[in-house]
Amino acid sequence: MANRPVYAVNLGAEAVAASTPYVLIDLSDTTNFPHGDTQELHLLGLVMNSEKASDGIFDVWVGVVTENDGTDGSATWCHVFHLEAVGNATDSTDRFAQTVDFTLAGRNPDGLNLAVVSGALTNFAGNQTQANSANWINSTNRASPVGSTTKPAAGDVVVWVEEVTNGGTLDFSLTAIYEAA
């Protein structure tokens, strides 16, 4: 995908107190998202900054919807941020910052090719999924970088903020750098 425009989106949320689904990049929405092509997305990188209040543990899963309908949908995860206090497990506030470069410093210029065909990723395999989940139903609006009226569809990059252990809240900012074809 050399010489294609590179795009960025940022999803921010405050005081997340329970497991919550989000749409990070809507492949088909070229009006509200910065890209113009709708065939496939290439995830080049992620930047995550967060603050966790209290002693809870959160996982922030990033992946792509592989199929969905009016009943449920499935997502395959390509990355997870695990947010847990490691220096002092009883500290009431924990901060986290990480940058992930899927281009491998330019050695993999296409990043992660997240093309979906017939309910499956064509260029990525992974064993961590959320299958047949109401989180990815195609008729339910989810919060996204452009508002709260984004319905997930196959090929969309999505986020599942999972409250692993009860307690506390999570504030986060997640930026995705990507290309579209």
Secondary structure by P-SEA (a helix, b strand, c coil): ccccbbbbbbbbbcccccbbbbbccccccccccccccccbbbbcbbbbbbccccbbbbbbbbbbbcccccccbbbbbcbbbbbcccccccccbbbbbbbbbccccccccccccccccccccccccccccccccccccccbbbbccccccccccccbbbbbbccccbbbbbbbbbbbbbccc
